[in-house]
Amino acid sequence: MHLGRLSARHRSSKKALPLMAAPPIYSTDMDQDERDRWDRIASSDPYFGVLVEPRFRGRQLSGATRAAFFATGMGHVDQVLRGFHRLTGDPRWDPDGPGPIGRILDIGCGVGRITLPLARRATEAVGVDISPLMLSEAAENARLAGLSQSTFVRSDPELTQVTGQFDLIHSYITFQHIPPPDGCRLLASALRRLAPNGVAMIHMTTRTGAPIGRMIRGLRRRFPALNTIIHRLRGWPPSAPFIPMYPYHRPPLVALFDREGIQILDEVHTDHGGHIGIMFFLRRYRAG
């Protein structure tokens, strides 16, 4: 089954979906640098760092702006659940059903934009992230929303702080910031925690823009002054760090899914400002 309506929304999402989206999970030798990178974002513009729109600039959001920010996460969760409901026929995934779903894991949770709407449908929601400041902000947002079933923990490629199995595993615009060797370790660790007949929606970037864009990103990484100039031109915080992008090739991902006993239900192609990716809708069909 093809998710036509879901595909259309993401193919036309150049303005609505961020390039700098959710903090990554790196191996130990890179962990400190990446944690510091995302903590710098979280200390000044945590919401803008998750969803790159000028209205989400600043350390805190309030009123209608805060509601609009979390509404984007609610819309995403609604479409993901409807996708699984159409693909499986399982009433657990009907967003209009009584719920709850069960246990949910959100990889790269940031400030909880998607974790919190997922938690409203869950008996327990666990968000993982590399940035302690992002985790602190997410925990406070969950407290303000009265979502005591939410837990937020530091991430690593083996997910050592995560226990038990999950009925739904989710990750959106996160793996694109993780080098593939580390990302594949993390992905395998997560999928091993997927319960029998559990489902996962994992977004992977497969091409990081046009060649000229990749060249410019390489220069931005080498020359911080150029990165600052480009941020000013885009209206972004000038001091924001450079965020790397990494493509993943589909064949190794398919092989990983098969090793872990995971079935591909559908693939929804995405285009985030020229960065091409796939939303994999997955289901466990056997033990890995």
N, C-alpha and C positions, 0 to 999 in steps of 0.2 A: 504493500500500500504506500502510495506517495503522499506526503504531507504538502499538498499544493498551496494551501492558504498559509501555512507556516513558512514555506519557502519564499513566497512572495514578500512577506513582511521583512525577511532578513536580506533579501536581495536588493531591497530599496532602502537600506538602513544607513547610508553613508553619514547622515546627519545625526541619527538617533543613537547609534551605537558607538562606544568609545574605542579609541586605539589604545589608550592607557587604562586598563580595565580592572584587573584583579591581581594582587601581589602574588609572586611566584614562590615556589618551593624548590630550593637548590640544595646540592650536596654540601657537606660540611666545609670544604675549602672555600666555597663561594658564599656560604650562608651569611657571614658577618657583613660583607659588602652589600649584599642584596637586602638584608634586613635594614641596614642603615639607609639604603636608597629609598625603600618604601616607608621607613619611619620619617624620613625628611618630608615626603609627600603627606603622610598622615598628620604631621605636626602643624601643617599650614593649610592644606587643601584636601582633606581626606575624601570628601564627597566628589569633588572635581577629579581627583585621582582615580575614582571608580567610574564616573560618568562624565566625560569631557564636554560639558556645556557651561557657558559663562555664568548662567544663573546659579550654578552649584559651587561657585568659588567661595572661599572663606573657611574658617575653622569650624563653624557651626552653621546649621540651617535651622530655620524656624518657619512656623506658619505654613502658608500655601506652598512655599518652595520646598520645605521638608516633605510635605505630603506628596508633591509632584515627584520628588526623587524616589520615594518608596513605591509610588504607583507604577513606575517603570518596572520595578522588580515584580510587582503583582501581575502585570500584564505578561511578562516573560514566563512566570510560573504557570499562569493559566494556559498559555499556548503549549508549554511542554507537557503538562498533564493531559490536555486535550489530545495532543499527539499520541501519547501512550494509550489513552483510552481508545482512540480510533484503531491503533495498530494491534492492540491485544484484546479488546473487548472486556477487559478486567474492570469491574466497577470501582476498584480501589482508586483508579486514576481519573475517575470522573470528577472534574473540579466542582460540579454542582451536586455531587453526592454527599452523603452524611459524614464520610471520613471516620476516624483518622486513617492515614496511610500506614503508619508504622514508624520505623527509624529512618532518618534521612541524613546523608552526609553531603556537605557542600564544600568543595575544594576550591580554595582561593576566595574566601568569604568576604574579604574587605570589611566594610562597615556594616555588613548584613543586608545589603540591598535585596538580595535574592534569598538569603538564609531565613530572614524573618517571614516573608510570605510562605516559604516552605514550612516553617515551624507551625504556622497556623493550621496546617493540614496534618501534622505529625504528632506521634506520641513523644518523640524526641528528635531534635535536630542538632547536629554537630557541625560547626563551622571550623575549618582549619585555615591557617594563614601564616605567613612568615613574619609578619610585622606585629610586634607586641602592641604598638599604638593603634593599629587597625583593629586588633582583637579587643582592646579595651573599649574602643568606640562602638564596636558591634555589641559587646556585652551591655553597654549602657543603653543602646538603642533597644535591645531586647527587654531590658528592665523597664524602660519607659512604656513599651508596648504591652507589658504584662505577660511576656512569653517566657515563663519560668522553665519550660521544657527545652530551652536553648542552651547549648554549651559551646564555648569557643576555646580552642587549644592551638598551641604552636604546632607547625607542620614540619615534617622532614620526609625524605623520599620513602622511608619504610612506614610512615604514619605510626610511630611507636607510641604516641599518646592517644591513639584511637583504638577502642576495644569493641568487640562484638561485630555482628553482621548488620547490614542495612538493607532495607527494602527499596530504597531509591538513592542512587549516587548521582551527584550533579557537579558539573564544572563548566563555566562559561567564560571564554576569553581570558583564560588563565595560563594554560599550557604554552601559549605563544610566547610567554616571557621566560620559559624554562628551557635550557639546553636539552635537546632530545634524549641524550643518555640518562640524564637525571629525571626528565619527564616520564620516560618509559618505565623507569623504576617506580616512580610514584604511581603511575597509572596501573601497573600490575599489582602494586600493594593495595590500591583501592579496590580493584575488581575482585581480588581474593576475599574481600569483605562483603561482597554482594551475596545476599541470601538466595536460596533456591527460588527461581521464578521472579527474582528481583530485577529491577530495570535501572539503567544508567543513561544519562544524557551527557556526553562528553564532547566539548567543542575543541577542534584542532585547526590551527592555521596551516595551510598546505603551500601557500605562496605569499611571500611578504612583499607585495607591491611590484612595481615595474623596476627594471634594472637601474634607471636613473635614481629612483627613490632609495634603492638599496645602497647605491654609491653615496648618496647624501647622508643616509643614516650612519654609514661607516665613518664619514668625515665628522659628523656630529659626535660620535663616540670618541674620536681621537682629539677633537678640538672643542673643549667646553664652551669657548666664546661663541662659536658658530651655533651650538645648541641654544645658547641664551638668545642670540639674534632671532633664530627661527621661532622660539617660544614667544618672543615679543611680537613678531609679525602675526602669529596665530592668536594672540590675546591670552596666552597661557602664562602662568607664573614664571617670570624670568629665571628664578632660581631652581625651578624644578629639574630634577636629574634626568639624564638620558635614560630611556627605558628600552632595552634591547628587544628585538623580535626574532623569533626562531620558527622556521617552517618544519613541519613533520611530513614525511612521505607516507602515503596511504598503505602500500604493501606491507611494510613492517608493522603498522598498526593492526592491519587485518590478521597478520600472523600472531601478534600478541593476543588479540581477542580470542582466536581459536585455541591457543595454548591454555588460556584461562577459562575455557568453556563458555565463551560469550558469543551470542548470536547477534548479528547486525539486523535490526528490524527495518531501519530506513536511514538514509543519509540526506541531510538538508544542506544545500550549499549556501554559503554566506559570502558577503562582500562588505568588508568594513573599510571603507576608504581606499579600496584597491588591494587590501589584504584578503586573499581568498582562503576560505576555510570550509570545514564540514562539521555539522552537528550530527554526531553519531547517536542514533537511538538504539540502545542495546538491551539484551535480556540474557540472564543466565539460563543455560539449557542443560548444563552438566557441571560437575565439580571440576575445577581446574587441575 
